[in-house]
Amino acid sequence: MAELKIADLGRLSHAYLISAPDIRAALSCAGELAAAAVCTGEGKKPCGQCRACHKAAENIHPDVITLARLEDEKGRPKREIGVDQIRQLAADACIVPNEAERKVYIIREAETMNVPAQNAALKLLEEPPLGALFLLCTTNASQLLPTVRSRCVELNLTGAQAAPDQAMEALAAAHIKAVAAG
């Protein structure tokens, strides 16, 4: 999670788009971010020692929910994540968390959402329920609608980094300062 460089979880965005050449790398990053979001330990997050971190690592934390393509009658994954799955996720996101301060939704292979599902996700990302964190994992972010991508903080795990734009960094710093000041 070094890519985030976030000192305090209060500054987490409500949505991240995690891109990697291999879905396992994106899911690993999402798992670490999810553990940090539900961690109850002191100091560095995730602490890896508290009960919440252990539950997150074992994929049994009730407030860390993974959404994936459904399976057909033969046990094969369907082609797409459908709009009904996103609507169910949206309904669940409005319910208060069980144990943690927030619920974390990991959308596996987000690029497989069909267009109606992406539009439903867009509504959710535009008006996120309080205490919900969405982690969209993908191997190809360009397959998502530009409007969906624009509502997420993009984390690119390919290792390629663009040269920093000093004007944009100054603007971002000014924005963060203004938000922190209220």
C-alpha positions in Angstrom: 0.0 0.0 0.0 3.1 2.2 -0.3 1.5 3.7 -3.4 -1.1 5.5 -1.4 1.2 7.5 0.9 -1.7 8.1 3.3 -0.8 8.8 6.9 -4.3 8.7 8.2 -7.3 6.6 7.1 -9.6 9.6 7.7 -8.3 10.9 4.3 -9.2 7.8 2.3 -11.3 8.4 -0.8 -14.6 6.6 -1.1 -13.5 4.7 -4.2 -10.3 3.4 -5.7 -9.7 1.9 -9.1 -6.8 -0.6 -8.7 -5.2 -1.6 -12.0 -2.5 -4.3 -12.4 -1.4 -6.6 -15.2 -2.5 -9.5 -13.0 -5.8 -9.5 -11.2 -4.1 -11.2 -8.2 -1.8 -8.2 -7.7 -4.8 -5.8 -7.8 -6.8 -8.1 -5.3 -3.7 -8.2 -3.0 -3.6 -4.4 -2.9 -7.3 -4.2 -2.4 -7.0 -6.8 0.5 -4.4 -4.7 2.2 -6.4 -1.5 1.8 -9.5 -3.3 3.1 -7.6 -4.6 6.1 -6.4 -1.0 6.8 -9.9 0.3 6.5 -11.3 -2.1 9.1 -8.2 -2.3 11.4 -8.8 -1.6 15.0 -5.1 -1.7 16.1 -3.0 1.2 17.1 -0.4 2.9 15.0 0.3 1.8 11.4 -2.7 0.4 9.5 -3.2 -2.4 8.9 -1.5 -3.6 12.0 -1.8 -7.2 11.1 -2.3 -8.1 14.8 -5.8 -7.1 15.7 -8.8 -9.4 15.3 -10.2 -7.3 12.4 -6.9 -7.7 10.5 -6.9 -11.4 11.0 -10.5 -11.7 9.8 -9.7 -9.6 6.8 -6.7 -11.8 6.0 -8.8 -14.9 6.2 -11.6 -13.3 4.1 -14.2 -13.7 6.9 -14.6 -10.1 8.0 -18.3 -9.3 7.7 -17.6 -5.8 6.6 -15.3 -6.7 3.7 -17.4 -7.9 0.9 -16.1 -9.2 -2.5 -18.3 -9.0 -5.6 -17.4 -11.2 -8.5 -19.1 -12.5 -11.6 -21.8 -15.1 -10.8 -21.4 -18.7 -12.0 -23.6 -20.5 -14.5 -25.2 -23.9 -13.8 -21.9 -25.7 -14.7 -19.8 -23.6 -12.3 -18.2 -21.4 -14.9 -18.1 -17.7 -14.3 -20.6 -15.7 -16.4 -19.3 -13.2 -18.9 -20.4 -10.1 -17.0 -21.2 -8.6 -13.7 -24.8 -7.6 -14.0 -26.8 -4.6 -12.9 -28.7 -6.7 -10.4 -25.5 -7.5 -8.6 -24.6 -3.8 -8.4 -28.1 -3.0 -7.1 -27.8 -5.6 -4.4 -24.4 -4.1 -3.5 -25.9 -0.6 -3.3 -28.7 -1.8 -1.1 -26.2 -3.5 1.3 -24.0 -0.4 1.3 -26.9 1.5 3.0 -26.9 -0.9 5.9 -24.6 0.0 8.8 -21.4 -2.0 9.2 -21.4 -5.1 11.5 -18.1 -4.6 13.3 -16.0 -2.0 11.7 -16.5 1.8 11.2 -17.0 1.2 7.5 -17.9 -1.4 4.9 -15.4 -2.2 2.2 -16.6 -3.5 -1.2 -14.0 -5.2 -3.5 -15.3 -5.5 -7.0 -13.2 -8.2 -8.7 -12.6 -7.8 -12.4 -14.5 -4.6 -12.5 -14.0 -4.3 -16.3 -16.5 -7.2 -16.7 -19.4 -5.0 -15.4 -21.8 -4.5 -18.3 -22.9 -1.0 -19.2 -26.1 -1.0 -17.1 -24.0 -2.3 -14.1 -21.5 0.5 -14.6 -24.2 3.1 -14.7 -25.6 1.7 -11.5 -22.1 1.8 -10.0 -21.7 5.3 -11.2 -24.7 6.4 -9.2 -23.3 4.7 -6.2 -19.9 6.3 -6.7 -21.4 9.8 -7.2 -23.5 9.6 -4.0 -21.7 7.0 -1.8 -23.3 5.9 1.4 -21.6 7.1 4.6 -18.9 4.6 5.7 -18.6 2.7 2.4 -15.3 2.2 0.6 -15.3 0.8 -3.0 -12.3 -0.9 -4.4 -12.6 -1.7 -8.1 -9.9 -4.2 -9.2 -9.1 -4.6 -12.9 -6.5 -5.6 -15.4 -7.8 -3.1 -18.0 -9.2 0.2 -16.6 -9.8 1.5 -20.1 -12.8 -0.9 -20.4 -14.6 1.0 -17.7 -16.7 4.0 -18.6 -14.7 7.3 -18.3 -17.4 8.6 -15.9 -16.8 5.6 -13.6 -13.0 6.0 -13.7 -13.4 9.7 -13.0 -15.1 9.0 -9.7 -12.3 6.9 -8.4 -8.7 7.5 -7.3 -6.7 5.4 -9.7 -3.9 3.2 -8.4 -1.8 1.8 -11.2 0.3 -1.2 -10.1 2.1 -1.7 -13.4 5.2 0.1 -12.1 5.1 2.7 -14.8 4.8 6.1 -13.4 4.2 9.3 -15.2 6.5 12.3 -14.6 5.1 14.4 -11.9 3.3 17.5 -13.1 4.4 20.3 -10.6 1.4 22.5 -11.4 -1.0 19.6 -10.7 0.8 18.7 -7.5 0.6 22.3 -6.3 -3.1 22.4 -7.2 -3.7 19.1 -5.4 -1.9 20.4 -2.3 -3.9 23.6 -2.3 -7.1 21.5 -2.6 -6.2 19.2 0.3 -5.3 22.3 2.4 -8.6 23.9 1.6 -10.6 20.7 2.4 -8.7 20.3 5.6 -9.5 23.9 6.6 -13.2 23.2 6.0 
